[in-house]
């Protein structure tokens, strides 16, 4: 279609030159010295004309004939272009409809054949039927799509043992038909959406031959391509599913983190020791590792978490503080107390909140100091809550502070001790 439009543009340009240049060259001031009688005689001497010839002669006699000719040509060309465009749209629409009908027919046919292949004892005859149909690239593409859809439906309807047996049989058919080569060729395509389709097919069928090639896409500028490469490597690298984090240089976005975690939950992948990546130069990878340590309760990673409390990035330090509180790592309390005075407001609030998650009487003096010295109401409330969670000793300390006349703590402490609120 683009080539056709270029040819039409060139044709219009040539026609304009042919019709307009002669008129421009011949354009000179005309002397209107002829009388009305001479014009009548000249018109009577011309042979009678009609139809298109008469219409074109009227244009010729017009003083602005070059402009009129140009407009006429433009109108004709526009009509031709619209006509050609309409024909192209109708042809393309019919092709799409025919393609969709053929797709539906093939998907239905392959569904029946694959079901027979998985359930029939004599699967060789069914294989020959599938091989006779899947001869073109389009048919082979439909076969791969149907294999994926069938495997998904089987995982929801069959038992674990039967589903695994059927999946193994499907994978054998996939390799026997050399469909793995079709999927591998896709990742060498220049079109990113075809590459993504190749990643998904290879990950779904467990083809590990091109893991190194897929790993190169971790540095791609295309976010979707990079994310799909990560997800494919998680499923393909059975021994080290999250090994791609060693090579990740771009930011590990929240959406990518959620997809990675979802794969662990859905496919029951082995959970690695995420403390391995807490010293990564990519701060988003460090953040993800800390959050996974929290989710999978890897309490043995205390030394790496403490190291992250000293990380130069305040966001990483905040995540480490939150992890300490959620996992109730009381051995980190001295570190939290020591770093309080050098942190910004958000991290200070996170420290006090984390101490409230793991109440310890050794922190009573520190929390009383926060309640006394800080002017921020939110910090005072959180420190009072953390003290109240220490039991009788904490509550008695709050009551004693409430009765003190040194500073007005009544409103905050009453709010914290009110059981109707907390």
N, C-alpha and C positions, 0 to 999 in steps of 0.2 A: 504493500500500500504506500509506503514511503517513497519507493522508486517511482510509482505511478504519479504521485503528486509532484515530484521533481520534473518529470517529463511534461506534465501539464503546465507547470510554471515556465519552463523553457519555451513551450509552444506559444504561450500567451505573449511572452517577450518578443519572439520573432514576428508574430502577427502584428503586434503594435508597431514594430519598426517598419514593416512592409506597408502598413496603411497610413502611418502618421508622417514618416520622413518625406514622401513626395509632396504632401500637403504643406509641410513646413517650408520646403525649398521653394515651392511655387507661390507661397503666401506673399503677395505684394498688394499695395493699395490699388484697388480697382477704380477706374474712372467711370462714373455713372453718367455717361453722355448719350446713352441710347434712349431714345424716346419710347413712349408706350406703344406707338405703332410698330417700331422696329422689333420690340419684344414679342408683340402679337404675331408679326410676320415670321419671326424666328421659331416661335412655338408652333405656327401652322405648318412651317416647312418640315418639322421633325415628324417622323412617322409615329403613329399612335402606339403608346406602350401601356402595359397593364401589369398588375400583380407585383412581384418582387422587383422587376426592372424599374417600374415607376417609383416604388418606395426607395430604391437605391439612388435613382436620379434626383429625387427630392433632397436626399442627403447631400449629393454632389453639389446641388445649386445653393445649399445653405452656406452662409459665410463661415460658420463654425463647424464645417464638415469634419475636420480632424478630431475635434473633441467629441462630436456625435459618434463618429466611427469608433473611437476608443471606448466610449460608453457601451455601444452596441456589442463590441467584441467582448468586453468584460462581462456583460450580462450573459452572452451566449456561453462563455467559458464557465461562468458560475453555475449555469444550469447543467452544463455537461458534467461538471465536478460533482454536483449534487446527485445527478443521475448515476454516475459511477460509484459514488459513496453508498447510495441506496442499494445498488446491486451487490456491492461488497458486503454490506451489513446483512443482507438477506442470505447470501451464500455462506457467510461465516456463521450465521444463526442456524442454518440448516446443518452445517458441519457439526456444530456443538450439540445439537439435538441428536444427530445420528451417533455421535461419539458417546453421549450419555446413554442412549439405548443400548449400544454395543457394550458399554461398561457394565450396565445392570445385567445384561444377558451373560456376560463372562463371569461376573461375580457369583451369580446364581449357579452357573454351571460348575465353576471351580468349587463352590461350597459343597455341592452334592458329591463331586468326585473326591474331594479331600475327606469328607465324612466316610465315604465308602472305603477309601484307602486306609483310614485309621481303624475301621471296624471290621473290614473284610479279612478273611483268612488268606485269600488269594489276592494279595495286593499288587502282584506283578502286572496283572491285566489292567488294573486301574492306573498303575504308573504309566503304562504305554498309552492309555487314553489321554492322560494329562500331558505327556510328552508330545503327542500329536497336535494338541491344541496350543500349547505354549511354545510356539515356534517364532513368533514375532516379538519385538521388544515390548510392544504395547500389551500383548497377552501375558508375557512374563511378568510385567509390572503388576497386572491385575492378579496374577497368581501369588505374588509376594504379599500384596495387600490383603488378599483373602486368607493367607496363612496367618498373618498377624491378627486379623479379626477373629479367626477361629480359635486361636490360642487364647486370646483374651476371654472369649465366651466360655471356653473349657475350664479356665481357672476359676470361674464363678459357679459352674454347674457340676464339675466332677470332684471326686475326692482327691486328696493330695497324691496318693500313689498312682491312680489312674491318670491324673493330669500330667504327672511327670513322665509316665510311659508314653502318652500321646505326644508330649512335647519332644521327647527324644526321637520319636518316629518322624515328626514333622521336620526336625533338624536334619535327619538323614536324607529325607526327600529334598530339602533345601540344598544340601551339598551335592546330591546325586544329579540334580537338574542344573548344577553350576550357577545357581542363583546368587551365590556369594560373590561371584565375579561381577555380576550386574551391580550389586550393592557397592563393591569396592570401586568400580568405575565412577560411581556417582560422587565420591568424595574428591575425585580429581576434576570435577566439573568447575567451570568458571562462575556458575550461578550458585549463589549461597543457599537458596532454598532447596536445590537439588542435593547439595552437600549435606544439609541438615537431614534430608530424607535418608541419605546413605548412612549417616551416623546412627539414626534410629533403627534402621534395619540391621546393621551390623551388631548393635548393642542387643537388640531383641533376639537375634540368632546366635549370639556369643562368638562372633568371628573376631579373633584376636590378632590376625595376621598384620593388620595395619595400625596397631596401637601407637606406634611411633609416629606415623603420619598424622593421626588424629591429635597427638600431643602438640604438634606444631601449631594447631589452630587455637591453642590456649593463649597465644599472643595476638590473635586477630583483633582488628579494630571493630569488627562487627560484633555487637554484644550478644545477639541471638546465636550466632555461629559459635562464639566462645562458650556460651552457656551449654549449648547442645554437645559440644566437645567434652565439657566437664562431665555431663551426665552420662555420656557414652563411656568414658573412661572409668567412671565409678562402677558401671555394670560389667565392663569387659576385664578390668584388672582385678581378678578374684583374690589374689594374694595381697594386694595393696590398693584397695579401692580409692583411697584418698591420696594416693601418691602424686596426683596431679598438682596438689597444693605446693609441692616442692618447686614446681616450675611456673607457678602463677605469678605474673608481674602486674597485670591489670587489677583494678579494685574488684574484690569479691562482693558483689552487690547483695542486698537483702533478699531479693527474689532468687538469686542463685543459691544462697544459703538455705532458703526454705526448700528448694527443689532437691538439693543434696541431702538434707535431713529426711525428706519424704521418701527418697529412694531407700534409705536405711530401714525405715519403718515398713515400707511396702514389700520390699524384696528380701527382707531379713538378712541384710549384709553383715559381715563381721565388723564389729565396732573397734576401730583402732585406738591406740593411746594418743589422744589429741594433744597431750603435753608435748608431743614431738614437734609441733608447729608453733609453740608459744614464743620461740625466738626467731620467727620468720621476719624478714625485712619488710614484708607486706603487712601493714597494720590491720587490714581487713581480714587477712588470714588468721592473725593472732586473735582478733575479736571473735571470729567464728570458732576457733579452737577453745577459747575460754567458755563460750556459751555451750559448746558440746560437752565440755568437762562437767558443766553444771547439769545439763540434761541427762547425761548418762552416769552422773554421780561418781565421777572418777576422783574420789577423795585422796587417792595416793599421789595426786599431782600437786601437793602442797608446795614443794620447793619451786616448781615452775610458776605457780600462782603468786607466790611471794616475790619472785623475780619480776613478774608483771606489775606488781604494786610500785615498782621503781621505774617503770617504763617512761620514756620521755613524752609520750603522747598522753594527754589527760583523759581522752576517751577510753584508751586501753586500761588506764589505772581505774577508771570508774567501773568498767566491766569487771575487772579483777576484784574490786571491792564488793560488788553485787554478788559475785560467785562465792566469795568468802562468807557472806551472810546467808545465802541460800543453802550452802552446804554445811553451814554451822562449823566452820573451821576455827575453833577457839585458839588454836596455836598461832593464828594470824593477828589476834587482838593487839599484842604489843606493837606490831608493825602499823596497824591502823591508827593506834593512838599516837605513834611517833610522826606519822605523815600528815596528821590533821592540820597542824598549824601552817603548813606550806601549800595546802590545796585551795582551789577556788571554792566558791559557795556550793556549787552543784556536787562536787566531790565530798565536801565536808558534810553535806546533808546525807549523802550516800553512806558515809562512814558511820554516822550516828544511827541511821536506819539499820545498817548491817549489825551494829552492836545490839540493837533491839531484837534482832533475829536470834542471837546467841547470847542471852543474858549471862553475865558473869560478875560476881561481886567485886572482883579486882578492878573493874572499870567504874565502880560507883563514884570514886573521887573525881575521875575525869569527866564523867557525865554531869556531876554537880557543878563542876567548873564551867562546862558548856552552858548549862542552864543559868549560871550566874553572870558569866562574862559576855555572852552573846546578846546582841540586841534584836536579832531576827526572831520573829515569833515562831516561824516554822521550825527553826533549829531548837528553840526552847521546848516546843511541844514534843518533838521527836526524842529529845534527850530525856524529858520527863516520862514519856512512854517507855523508853528503854529502862529507866530506873524502876518503874512500876512492875516490869516483868521479872525483876529479881526476887520477887516473893515478899515475905514479911519485912525483911531488912530494907528493901527498896521502898515499900509503901511507908514504913515508919520514917524513913529519911525524907520522903516527900511531905509527910504531915508536919515534920519538924520544920522544914523549909517554909511551909505555908504559914506557920505561926510566927515566923521570923519577921521582925519589923525592919530588917536591913534593906530588903527589896520586896516589892509587891509581887509575889508569886501566886496570890490567891486565885486569880482567874484561870491561869494556865493549869495549875495543879488540880483545881476543882474540875476543870474540863477533863483532865486525864483520869482522875479517880472516879469520875461519874460512870458507873457501870451501865447506865442507860445509853451512853454514847460509845464507850469502848468495851 
